[in-house]
């Protein structure tokens, strides 16, 4: 009769968790997705253009008026170039072609 001894293998030290490049990209995407969704939900164009009391000031373009004329009219103490930039961004305009009767949102602080 022979004696057989059974032994379990020695426990090995587990390697530290390593994240691959693809894993990091997935992790960054999962973290940034809720941030992006929340920023889109809470960012409203009217909140930037309106005054604190919720009212919006409008300016009606007259025949022959340019953005420069309007900027000098609504904020004579400020640099017209800065005012024009704020008018363009508040109204979603990319071109400077205005139409008589067109209404422009005047950003708060002008």
MOPAC internal coordinates of N, CA, C and O (Angstrom, degrees):
PM7 1SCF
backbone

  N    0.0000 0     0.00 0     0.00 0    0    0    0
  C    1.3963 1     0.00 0     0.00 0    1    0    0
  C    1.5263 1   108.24 1     0.00 0    2    1    0
  O    1.2310 1   122.21 1   -42.87 1    3    2    1
  N    1.3167 1   113.37 1   137.13 1    3    2    1
  C    1.4550 1   117.45 1  -179.47 1    5    3    2
  C    1.5218 1   110.28 1  -114.52 1    6    5    3
  O    1.2310 1   121.55 1   -27.07 1    7    6    5
  N    1.2531 1   114.63 1   152.93 1    7    6    5
  C    1.4551 1   121.31 1  -177.85 1    9    7    6
  C    1.5189 1   108.59 1  -101.38 1   10    9    7
  O    1.2310 1   120.48 1   -55.21 1   11   10    9
  N    1.3320 1   116.69 1   124.79 1   11   10    9
  C    1.4604 1   121.61 1   179.37 1   13   11   10
  C    1.5187 1   108.45 1  -112.08 1   14   13   11
  O    1.2310 1   121.14 1   -49.74 1   15   14   13
  N    1.2812 1   115.43 1   130.26 1   15   14   13
  C    1.4618 1   120.31 1   179.67 1   17   15   14
  C    1.5197 1   108.69 1  -109.73 1   18   17   15
  O    1.2310 1   121.42 1   -52.64 1   19   18   17
  N    1.3009 1   114.88 1   127.36 1   19   18   17
  C    1.4652 1   120.27 1   177.23 1   21   19   18
  C    1.5196 1   108.77 1  -104.18 1   22   21   19
  O    1.2310 1   121.24 1   -50.85 1   23   22   21
  N    1.2876 1   115.23 1   129.15 1   23   22   21
  C    1.4668 1   119.75 1   176.79 1   25   23   22
  C    1.5176 1   108.95 1  -127.07 1   26   25   23
  O    1.2310 1   121.34 1   -34.55 1   27   26   25
  N    1.2967 1   115.04 1   145.45 1   27   26   25
  C    1.4718 1   118.59 1   176.56 1   29   27   26
  C    1.5213 1   108.63 1   -86.43 1   30   29   27
  O    1.2310 1   120.94 1   -28.28 1   31   30   29
  N    1.3084 1   115.81 1   151.72 1   31   30   29
  C    1.4658 1   117.80 1  -179.40 1   33   31   30
  C    1.5285 1   110.37 1   -64.39 1   34   33   31
  O    1.2310 1   121.30 1   -30.92 1   35   34   33
  N    1.3074 1   115.12 1   149.08 1   35   34   33
  C    1.4661 1   120.61 1  -179.98 1   37   35   34
  C    1.5305 1   109.25 1   -65.57 1   38   37   35
  O    1.2310 1   120.45 1   -40.47 1   39   38   37
  N    1.3292 1   116.74 1   139.53 1   39   38   37
  C    1.4668 1   118.70 1   179.06 1   41   39   38
  C    1.5241 1   110.11 1   -64.18 1   42   41   39
  O    1.2310 1   121.29 1   -44.72 1   43   42   41
  N    1.3165 1   115.13 1   135.28 1   43   42   41
  C    1.4637 1   120.34 1   179.66 1   45   43   42
  C    1.5200 1   109.44 1   -98.87 1   46   45   43
  O    1.2310 1   121.41 1   -31.91 1   47   46   45
  N    1.2874 1   114.91 1   148.09 1   47   46   45
  C    1.4670 1   119.51 1   177.82 1   49   47   46
  C    1.5243 1   108.21 1   -71.96 1   50   49   47
  O    1.2310 1   120.94 1   -49.86 1   51   50   49
  N    1.3216 1   115.81 1   130.14 1   51   50   49
  C    1.4656 1   118.37 1  -178.81 1   53   51   50
  C    1.5273 1   109.70 1   -76.98 1   54   53   51
  O    1.2310 1   121.70 1   -37.69 1   55   54   53
  N    1.2977 1   114.36 1   142.31 1   55   54   53
  C    1.4613 1   120.23 1   179.36 1   57   55   54
  C    1.5331 1   109.43 1   -72.67 1   58   57   55
  O    1.2310 1   119.92 1   -32.02 1   59   58   57
  N    1.3202 1   117.75 1   147.98 1   59   58   57
  C    1.4641 1   119.19 1   178.50 1   61   59   58
  C    1.5320 1   110.29 1   -64.07 1   62   61   59
  O    1.2310 1   121.07 1   -28.99 1   63   62   61
  N    1.3179 1   115.56 1   151.01 1   63   62   61
  C    1.4561 1   121.42 1  -178.95 1   65   63   62
  C    1.5191 1   109.60 1   -67.29 1   66   65   63
  O    1.2310 1   120.98 1   -51.49 1   67   66   65
  N    1.3189 1   115.73 1   128.51 1   67   66   65
  C    1.4580 1   120.26 1   178.89 1   69   67   66
  C    1.5166 1   108.01 1  -120.10 1   70   69   67
  O    1.2310 1   120.91 1   -46.70 1   71   70   69
  N    1.3056 1   115.87 1   133.30 1   71   70   69
  C    1.4586 1   120.86 1   179.82 1   73   71   70
  C    1.5227 1   108.08 1  -103.03 1   74   73   71
  O    1.2310 1   121.10 1   -49.11 1   75   74   73
  N    1.3061 1   115.50 1   130.89 1   75   74   73
  C    1.4544 1   120.32 1   179.22 1   77   75   74
  C    1.5248 1   109.97 1   -76.26 1   78   77   75
  O    1.2310 1   121.02 1    -7.70 1   79   78   77
  N    1.2993 1   115.65 1   172.30 1   79   78   77
  C    1.4634 1   120.50 1   179.27 1   81   79   78
  C    1.5264 1   110.23 1   -61.17 1   82   81   79
  O    1.2310 1   120.32 1   136.61 1   83   82   81
  N    1.2972 1   116.99 1   -43.39 1   83   82   81
  C    1.4605 1   120.99 1   178.51 1   85   83   82
  C    1.5273 1   110.33 1   -62.75 1   86   85   83
  O    1.2310 1   120.37 1   140.70 1   87   86   85
  N    1.3128 1   116.90 1   -39.30 1   87   86   85
  C    1.4598 1   121.03 1   177.72 1   89   87   86
  C    1.5192 1   112.08 1   -63.52 1   90   89   87
  O    1.2310 1   120.73 1   139.60 1   91   90   89
  N    1.3345 1   116.22 1   -40.40 1   91   90   89
  C    1.4700 1   119.66 1   177.24 1   93   91   90
  C    1.5192 1   110.82 1   -64.33 1   94   93   91
  O    1.2310 1   120.21 1   138.68 1   95   94   93
  N    1.3308 1   117.20 1   -41.32 1   95   94   93
  C    1.4646 1   120.34 1   179.01 1   97   95   94
  C    1.5231 1   111.23 1   -63.07 1   98   97   95
  O    1.2310 1   120.53 1   138.11 1   99   98   97
  N    1.3153 1   116.60 1   -41.89 1   99   98   97
  C    1.4661 1   120.33 1   177.99 1  101   99   98
  C    1.5234 1   109.99 1   -64.03 1  102  101   99
  O    1.2310 1   120.09 1   137.09 1  103  102  101
  N    1.3108 1   117.43 1   -42.91 1  103  102  101
  C    1.4631 1   121.87 1   179.83 1  105  103  102
  C    1.5290 1   111.30 1   -62.97 1  106  105  103
  O    1.2310 1   120.22 1   134.86 1  107  106  105
  N    1.3207 1   117.19 1   -45.14 1  107  106  105
  C    1.4699 1   120.91 1   177.80 1  109  107  106
  C    1.5220 1   110.15 1   -62.63 1  110  109  107
  O    1.2310 1   120.24 1   138.64 1  111  110  109
  N    1.3232 1   117.14 1   -41.36 1  111  110  109
  C    1.4627 1   120.35 1   178.42 1  113  111  110
  C    1.5152 1   112.54 1   -63.38 1  114  113  111
  O    1.2310 1   120.31 1   138.21 1  115  114  113
  N    1.3239 1   117.01 1   -41.79 1  115  114  113
  C    1.4658 1   120.59 1   179.66 1  117  115  114
  C    1.5240 1   112.18 1   -67.54 1  118  117  115
  O    1.2310 1   120.50 1   147.34 1  119  118  117
  N    1.3135 1   116.66 1   -32.66 1  119  118  117
  C    1.4639 1   119.75 1   178.64 1  121  119  118
  C    1.5201 1   110.74 1   -77.21 1  122  121  119
  O    1.2310 1   119.76 1   138.96 1  123  122  121
  N    1.3416 1   118.06 1   -41.04 1  123  122  121
  C    1.4649 1   119.59 1  -176.43 1  125  123  122
  C    1.5164 1   114.11 1   -78.46 1  126  125  123
  O    1.2310 1   119.28 1   158.73 1  127  126  125
  N    1.3073 1   118.98 1   -21.27 1  127  126  125
  C    1.4606 1   120.62 1  -179.31 1  129  127  126
  C    1.5277 1   112.40 1   -60.94 1  130  129  127
  O    1.2310 1   118.51 1   130.60 1  131  130  129
  N    1.3268 1   120.45 1   -49.40 1  131  130  129
  C    1.4735 1   118.78 1   178.12 1  133  131  130
  C    1.5267 1   112.99 1   -63.50 1  134  133  131
  O    1.2310 1   120.43 1   145.54 1  135  134  133
  N    1.3311 1   116.79 1   -34.46 1  135  134  133
  C    1.4663 1   119.85 1   178.52 1  137  135  134
  C    1.5241 1   109.79 1   -64.55 1  138  137  135
  O    1.2310 1   120.10 1   136.35 1  139  138  137
  N    1.3141 1   117.42 1   -43.65 1  139  138  137
  C    1.4564 1   121.64 1   178.92 1  141  139  138
  C    1.5208 1   111.34 1   -63.98 1  142  141  139
  O    1.2310 1   120.28 1   135.03 1  143  142  141
  N    1.3111 1   117.08 1   -44.97 1  143  142  141
  C    1.4694 1   120.87 1   179.84 1  145  143  142
  C    1.5240 1   110.50 1   -61.47 1  146  145  143
  O    1.2310 1   120.03 1   135.54 1  147  146  145
  N    1.3199 1   117.54 1   -44.46 1  147  146  145
  C    1.4666 1   120.86 1  -179.60 1  149  147  146
  C    1.5270 1   111.23 1   -65.15 1  150  149  147
  O    1.2310 1   119.97 1   140.48 1  151  150  149
  N    1.3289 1   117.66 1   -39.52 1  151  150  149
  C    1.4625 1   119.33 1  -179.88 1  153  151  150
  C    1.5241 1   110.99 1   -67.67 1  154  153  151
  O    1.2310 1   119.94 1   145.04 1  155  154  153
  N    1.3281 1   117.72 1   -34.96 1  155  154  153
  C    1.4601 1   120.11 1   177.26 1  157  155  154
  C    1.5250 1   111.63 1   -70.65 1  158  157  155
  O    1.2310 1   120.14 1   145.75 1  159  158  157
  N    1.3160 1   117.35 1   -34.25 1  159  158  157
  C    1.4580 1   120.57 1   179.88 1  161  159  158
  C    1.5225 1   112.08 1   -70.13 1  162  161  159
  O    1.2310 1   120.31 1   143.17 1  163  162  161
  N    1.3217 1   117.01 1   -36.83 1  163  162  161
  C    1.4560 1   120.12 1  -174.19 1  165  163  162
  C    1.5217 1   113.92 1   -97.30 1  166  165  163
  O    1.2310 1   119.21 1   171.21 1  167  166  165
  N    1.3126 1   119.12 1    -8.79 1  167  166  165
  C    1.4609 1   121.57 1   178.66 1  169  167  166
  C    1.5209 1   108.84 1   -92.88 1  170  169  167
  O    1.2310 1   120.80 1   -69.69 1  171  170  169
  N    1.3109 1   116.08 1   110.31 1  171  170  169
  C    1.4593 1   120.88 1   178.69 1  173  171  170
  C    1.5158 1   109.21 1  -116.09 1  174  173  171
  O    1.2310 1   119.41 1   -42.31 1  175  174  173
  N    1.3301 1   118.73 1   137.69 1  175  174  173
  C    1.4597 1   120.63 1  -179.99 1  177  175  174
  C    1.5215 1   112.58 1   -61.21 1  178  177  175
  O    1.2310 1   119.72 1   146.29 1  179  178  177
  N    1.3142 1   118.14 1   -33.71 1  179  178  177
  C    1.4566 1   120.72 1  -179.10 1  181  179  178
  C    1.5129 1   112.81 1   -66.88 1  182  181  179
  O    1.2310 1   120.09 1   151.85 1  183  182  181
  N    1.3191 1   117.44 1   -28.15 1  183  182  181
  C    1.4615 1   120.33 1  -179.33 1  185  183  182
  C    1.5166 1   111.16 1   -68.20 1  186  185  183
  O    1.2310 1   120.02 1   149.76 1  187  186  185
  N    1.3190 1   117.57 1   -30.24 1  187  186  185
  C    1.4491 1   120.44 1   179.30 1  189  187  186
  C    1.5218 1   111.18 1   -81.30 1  190  189  187
  O    1.2310 1   120.06 1   145.29 1  191  190  189
  N    1.3191 1   117.49 1   -34.71 1  191  190  189
  C    1.4518 1   120.17 1  -173.84 1  193  191  190
  C    1.5177 1   112.97 1   -87.06 1  194  193  191
  O    1.2310 1   119.48 1   150.36 1  195  194  193
  N    1.3090 1   118.61 1   -29.64 1  195  194  193
  C    1.4563 1   122.12 1  -174.70 1  197  195  194
  C    1.5101 1   112.99 1   -81.04 1  198  197  195
  O    1.2310 1   121.59 1   -15.22 1  199  198  197
  N    1.3177 1   114.57 1   164.78 1  199  198  197
  C    1.4528 1   120.59 1   175.99 1  201  199  198
  C    1.5188 1   109.13 1   -80.09 1  202  201  199
  O    1.2310 1   120.91 1    -3.45 1  203  202  201
  N    1.3290 1   115.86 1   176.55 1  203  202  201
  C    1.4543 1   120.17 1  -176.91 1  205  203  202
  C    1.5218 1   112.17 1   -64.90 1  206  205  203
  O    1.2310 1   119.75 1   150.12 1  207  206  205
  N    1.3355 1   118.09 1   -29.88 1  207  206  205
  C    1.4633 1   120.01 1  -177.43 1  209  207  206
  C    1.5195 1   112.64 1   -84.56 1  210  209  207
  O    1.2310 1   119.74 1  -176.20 1  211  210  209
  N    1.3240 1   118.09 1     3.80 1  211  210  209
  C    1.4552 1   121.32 1   176.23 1  213  211  210
  C    1.5180 1   113.92 1    92.94 1  214  213  211
  O    1.2310 1   119.53 1   176.28 1  215  214  213
  N    1.3287 1   118.50 1    -3.72 1  215  214  213
  C    1.4597 1   120.15 1   179.03 1  217  215  214
  C    1.5210 1   109.67 1   -86.45 1  218  217  215
  O    1.2310 1   121.24 1   -24.76 1  219  218  217
  N    1.3111 1   115.24 1   155.24 1  219  218  217
  C    1.4549 1   121.67 1   178.84 1  221  219  218
  C    1.5195 1   107.63 1  -121.11 1  222  221  219
  O    1.2310 1   121.01 1   -48.48 1  223  222  221
  N    1.3210 1   115.68 1   131.52 1  223  222  221
  C    1.4561 1   120.42 1   178.13 1  225  223  222
  C    1.5317 1   108.36 1   -93.17 1  226  225  223
  O    1.2310 1   120.84 1   -49.62 1  227  226  225
  N    1.3274 1   115.99 1   130.38 1  227  226  225
  C    1.4647 1   121.64 1  -179.03 1  229  227  226
  C    1.5204 1   110.03 1  -113.93 1  230  229  227
  O    1.2310 1   121.14 1   -28.92 1  231  230  229
  N    1.3218 1   115.43 1   151.08 1  231  230  229
  C    1.4585 1   122.39 1   176.32 1  233  231  230
  C    1.5189 1   106.99 1  -126.92 1  234  233  231
  O    1.2310 1   120.22 1   -51.64 1  235  234  233
  N    1.3280 1   117.18 1   128.36 1  235  234  233
  C    1.4637 1   121.55 1   178.75 1  237  235  234
  C    1.5231 1   108.61 1   -95.47 1  238  237  235
  O    1.2310 1   120.73 1   -55.33 1  239  238  237
  N    1.3223 1   116.20 1   124.67 1  239  238  237
  C    1.4574 1   122.64 1  -177.80 1  241  239  238
  C    1.5263 1   109.23 1   -73.10 1  242  241  239
  O    1.2310 1   121.01 1   -47.75 1  243  242  241
  N    1.3264 1   115.67 1   132.25 1  243  242  241
  C    1.4627 1   121.73 1   176.82 1  245  243  242
  C    1.5245 1   109.34 1   -96.14 1  246  245  243
  O    1.2310 1   120.68 1   -16.91 1  247  246  245
  N    1.3231 1   116.31 1   163.09 1  247  246  245
  C    1.4671 1   121.37 1  -179.78 1  249  247  246
  C    1.5268 1   109.62 1   -61.31 1  250  249  247
  O    1.2310 1   120.67 1   -47.49 1  251  250  249
  N    1.3149 1   116.33 1   132.51 1  251  250  249
  C    1.4576 1   121.97 1   176.79 1  253  251  250
  C    1.5220 1   114.57 1    84.35 1  254  253  251
  O    1.2310 1   119.29 1   177.27 1  255  254  253
  N    1.3111 1   118.95 1    -2.73 1  255  254  253
  C    1.4634 1   120.96 1  -179.40 1  257  255  254
  C    1.5231 1   111.08 1   -80.17 1  258  257  255
  O    1.2310 1   121.29 1   -36.47 1  259  258  257
  N    1.3104 1   115.14 1   143.53 1  259  258  257
  C    1.4618 1   121.13 1   174.27 1  261  259  258
  C    1.5243 1   108.69 1  -111.65 1  262  261  259
  O    1.2310 1   120.88 1   -10.65 1  263  262  261
  N    1.3145 1   115.93 1   169.35 1  263  262  261
  C    1.4614 1   119.54 1   176.57 1  265  263  262
  C    1.5258 1   111.04 1   -61.68 1  266  265  263
  O    1.2310 1   120.53 1   146.59 1  267  266  265
  N    1.3145 1   116.58 1   -33.41 1  267  266  265
  C    1.4654 1   120.65 1   178.20 1  269  267  266
  C    1.5316 1   109.87 1   -63.00 1  270  269  267
  O    1.2310 1   120.46 1   134.48 1  271  270  269
  N    1.3448 1   116.73 1   -45.52 1  271  270  269
  C    1.4709 1   120.76 1   178.14 1  273  271  270
  C    1.5280 1   110.82 1   -60.04 1  274  273  271
  O    1.2310 1   120.83 1   135.27 1  275  274  273
  N    1.3169 1   116.02 1   -44.73 1  275  274  273
  C    1.4652 1   120.81 1  -178.68 1  277  275  274
  C    1.5265 1   110.13 1   -64.87 1  278  277  275
  O    1.2310 1   120.40 1   137.50 1  279  278  277
  N    1.3324 1   116.84 1   -42.50 1  279  278  277
  C    1.4643 1   120.88 1  -179.98 1  281  279  278
  C    1.5239 1   110.97 1   -61.74 1  282  281  279
  O    1.2310 1   120.29 1   137.82 1  283  282  281
  N    1.3322 1   117.05 1   -42.18 1  283  282  281
  C    1.4642 1   120.21 1   178.31 1  285  283  282
  C    1.5211 1   111.37 1   -68.38 1  286  285  283
  O    1.2310 1   120.16 1   149.41 1  287  286  285
  N    1.3303 1   117.30 1   -30.59 1  287  286  285
  C    1.4635 1   121.32 1  -178.78 1  289  287  286
  C    1.5323 1   111.79 1   -74.78 1  290  289  287
  O    1.2310 1   119.97 1   136.18 1  291  290  289
  N    1.3274 1   117.66 1   -43.82 1  291  290  289
  C    1.4676 1   119.65 1  -174.03 1  293  291  290
  C    1.5271 1   113.00 1   -86.25 1  294  293  291
  O    1.2310 1   119.88 1   156.33 1  295  294  293
  N    1.3315 1   117.83 1   -23.67 1  295  294  293
  C    1.4720 1   120.57 1  -179.86 1  297  295  294
  C    1.5249 1   109.67 1  -144.32 1  298  297  295
  O    1.2310 1   120.13 1  -107.24 1  299  298  297
  N    1.3362 1   117.36 1    72.76 1  299  298  297
  C    1.4663 1   119.86 1  -175.42 1  301  299  298
  C    1.5295 1   113.73 1   -65.25 1  302  301  299
  O    1.2310 1   119.78 1   157.51 1  303  302  301
  N    1.3281 1   118.03 1   -22.49 1  303  302  301
  C    1.4643 1   120.52 1  -177.36 1  305  303  302
  C    1.5272 1   112.73 1   -86.76 1  306  305  303
  O    1.2310 1   119.90 1   173.36 1  307  306  305
  N    1.3332 1   117.79 1    -6.64 1  307  306  305
  C    1.4674 1   121.13 1  -177.67 1  309  307  306
  C    1.5241 1   110.74 1  -107.06 1  310  309  307
  O    1.2310 1   121.34 1   -18.63 1  311  310  309
  N    1.3232 1   115.04 1   161.37 1  311  310  309
  C    1.4585 1   121.60 1   176.70 1  313  311  310
  C    1.5300 1   108.59 1   -65.85 1  314  313  311
  O    1.2310 1   119.54 1   -57.30 1  315  314  313
  N    1.3343 1   118.48 1   122.70 1  315  314  313
  C    1.4726 1   120.70 1  -177.79 1  317  315  314
  C    1.5247 1   113.62 1   -58.17 1  318  317  315
  O    1.2310 1   119.72 1   148.75 1  319  318  317
  N    1.3256 1   118.13 1   -31.25 1  319  318  317
  C    1.4682 1   120.45 1  -179.75 1  321  319  318
  C    1.5253 1   111.26 1   -64.78 1  322  321  319
  O    1.2310 1   120.59 1   140.93 1  323  322  321
  N    1.3291 1   116.49 1   -39.07 1  323  322  321
  C    1.4667 1   120.81 1   178.50 1  325  323  322
  C    1.5264 1   109.89 1   -68.53 1  326  325  323
  O    1.2310 1   120.64 1   138.06 1  327  326  325
  N    1.3353 1   116.38 1   -41.94 1  327  326  325
  C    1.4660 1   120.97 1   179.72 1  329  327  326
  C    1.5235 1   110.09 1   -64.09 1  330  329  327
  O    1.2310 1   120.17 1   138.42 1  331  330  329
  N    1.3259 1   117.28 1   -41.58 1  331  330  329
  C    1.4711 1   121.28 1   179.06 1  333  331  330
  C    1.5289 1   110.06 1   -62.02 1  334  333  331
  O    1.2310 1   120.12 1   136.38 1  335  334  333
  N    1.3284 1   117.38 1   -43.62 1  335  334  333
  C    1.4748 1   120.24 1   177.70 1  337  335  334
  C    1.5220 1   111.13 1   -58.93 1  338  337  335
  O    1.2310 1   120.29 1   137.26 1  339  338  337
  N    1.3271 1   117.06 1   -42.74 1  339  338  337
  C    1.4714 1   120.42 1  -179.94 1  341  339  338
  C    1.5242 1   110.97 1   -67.87 1  342  341  339
  O    1.2310 1   120.25 1   141.92 1  343  342  341
  N    1.3427 1   117.12 1   -38.08 1  343  342  341
  C    1.4711 1   120.22 1   177.39 1  345  343  342
  C    1.5289 1   110.90 1   -63.97 1  346  345  343
  O    1.2310 1   120.81 1   135.91 1  347  346  345
  N    1.3303 1   116.06 1   -44.09 1  347  346  345
  C    1.4661 1   120.18 1  -179.57 1  349  347  346
  C    1.5241 1   111.18 1   -61.51 1  350  349  347
  O    1.2310 1   120.35 1   134.90 1  351  350  349
  N    1.3344 1   116.94 1   -45.10 1  351  350  349
  C    1.4668 1   118.83 1  -177.73 1  353  351  350
  C    1.5262 1   111.82 1   -72.36 1  354  353  351
  O    1.2310 1   119.50 1   144.39 1  355  354  353
  N    1.3305 1   118.56 1   -35.61 1  355  354  353
  C    1.4712 1   120.79 1  -179.45 1  357  355  354
  C    1.5200 1   111.86 1   -68.86 1  358  357  355
  O    1.2310 1   120.45 1   151.94 1  359  358  357
  N    1.3360 1   116.74 1   -28.06 1  359  358  357
  C    1.4575 1   120.48 1  -176.37 1  361  359  358
  C    1.5201 1   113.06 1  -105.36 1  362  361  359
  O    1.2310 1   120.14 1  -178.97 1  363  362  361
  N    1.3196 1   117.34 1     1.03 1  363  362  361
  C    1.4568 1   120.43 1   178.88 1  365  363  362
  C    1.5163 1   112.93 1    66.95 1  366  365  363
  O    1.2310 1   120.52 1  -149.34 1  367  366  365
  N    1.3206 1   116.60 1    30.66 1  367  366  365
  C    1.4618 1   120.84 1  -179.12 1  369  367  366
  C    1.5161 1   109.99 1   -93.20 1  370  369  367
  O    1.2310 1   121.23 1   -35.93 1  371  370  369
  N    1.3251 1   115.25 1   144.07 1  371  370  369
  C    1.4565 1   119.68 1   174.31 1  373  371  370
  C    1.5199 1   110.86 1  -115.62 1  374  373  371
  O    1.2310 1   120.25 1   153.08 1  375  374  373
  N    1.3017 1   117.12 1   -26.92 1  375  374  373
  C    1.4585 1   121.57 1   179.46 1  377  375  374
  C    1.5242 1   108.81 1  -105.47 1  378  377  375
  O    1.2310 1   121.39 1   -17.63 1  379  378  377
  N    1.3172 1   114.95 1   162.37 1  379  378  377
  C    1.4591 1   119.18 1  -179.32 1  381  379  378
  C    1.5198 1   111.80 1   -97.02 1  382  381  379
  O    1.2310 1   119.24 1  -176.42 1  383  382  381
  N    1.3254 1   119.06 1     3.58 1  383  382  381
  C    1.4624 1   121.61 1   179.72 1  385  383  382
  C    1.5157 1   111.32 1   -73.47 1  386  385  383
  O    1.2310 1   120.46 1   -68.70 1  387  386  385
  N    1.3238 1   116.73 1   111.30 1  387  386  385
  C    1.4600 1   121.79 1   179.61 1  389  387  386
  C    1.5148 1   109.71 1  -103.47 1  390  389  387
  O    1.2310 1   120.70 1   -27.95 1  391  390  389
  N    1.3137 1   116.27 1   152.05 1  391  390  389
  C    1.4593 1   122.69 1   177.72 1  393  391  390
  C    1.5263 1   108.68 1  -111.48 1  394  393  391
  O    1.2310 1   119.82 1   -41.94 1  395  394  393
  N    1.3354 1   117.95 1   138.06 1  395  394  393
  C    1.4656 1   119.39 1   175.17 1  397  395  394
  C    1.5289 1   109.99 1   -57.83 1  398  397  395
  O    1.2310 1   120.81 1   -44.73 1  399  398  397
  N    1.3251 1   116.06 1   135.27 1  399  398  397
  C    1.4544 1   121.42 1  -178.35 1  401  399  398
  C    1.5198 1   113.64 1    91.54 1  402  401  399
  O    1.2310 1   120.32 1   167.51 1  403  402  401
  N    1.3237 1   116.99 1   -12.49 1  403  402  401
  C    1.4662 1   120.68 1   178.19 1  405  403  402
  C    1.5249 1   108.91 1   -65.43 1  406  405  403
  O    1.2310 1   120.54 1   -40.72 1  407  406  405
  N    1.3212 1   116.56 1   139.28 1  407  406  405
  C    1.4591 1   120.43 1   179.30 1  409  407  406
  C    1.5203 1   109.75 1  -103.82 1  410  409  407
  O    1.2310 1   121.19 1   -48.37 1  411  410  409
  N    1.3246 1   115.34 1   131.63 1  411  410  409
  C    1.4547 1   122.09 1   179.37 1  413  411  410
  C    1.5211 1   109.72 1  -111.33 1  414  413  411
  O    1.2310 1   120.71 1   -39.93 1  415  414  413
  N    1.3129 1   116.24 1   140.07 1  415  414  413
  C    1.4597 1   121.65 1   173.87 1  417  415  414
  C    1.5213 1   107.58 1   -79.98 1  418  417  415
  O    1.2310 1   121.02 1   -51.13 1  419  418  417
  N    1.3283 1   115.65 1   128.87 1  419  418  417
  C    1.4579 1   120.83 1   177.39 1  421  419  418
  C    1.5316 1   107.35 1   -93.89 1  422  421  419
  O    1.2310 1   119.96 1   -63.67 1  423  422  421
  N    1.3366 1   117.68 1   116.33 1  423  422  421
  C    1.4654 1   119.73 1  -179.69 1  425  423  422
  C    1.5289 1   111.17 1   -62.29 1  426  425  423
  O    1.2310 1   120.78 1   -31.07 1  427  426  425
  N    1.3206 1   116.11 1   148.93 1  427  426  425
  C    1.4629 1   119.73 1   178.66 1  429  427  426
  C    1.5219 1   109.32 1   -64.87 1  430  429  427
  O    1.2310 1   120.94 1   -33.42 1  431  430  429
  N    1.2975 1   115.81 1   146.58 1  431  430  429
  C    1.4541 1   121.25 1  -179.97 1  433  431  430
  C    1.5092 1   113.52 1    93.38 1  434  433  431
  O    1.2310 1   119.85 1  -178.29 1  435  434  433
  N    1.3198 1   117.89 1     1.71 1  435  434  433
  C    1.4684 1   119.90 1   176.81 1  437  435  434
  C    1.5031 1   110.18 1  -101.78 1  438  437  435
  O    1.2310 1   120.10 1   180.00 1  439  438  437

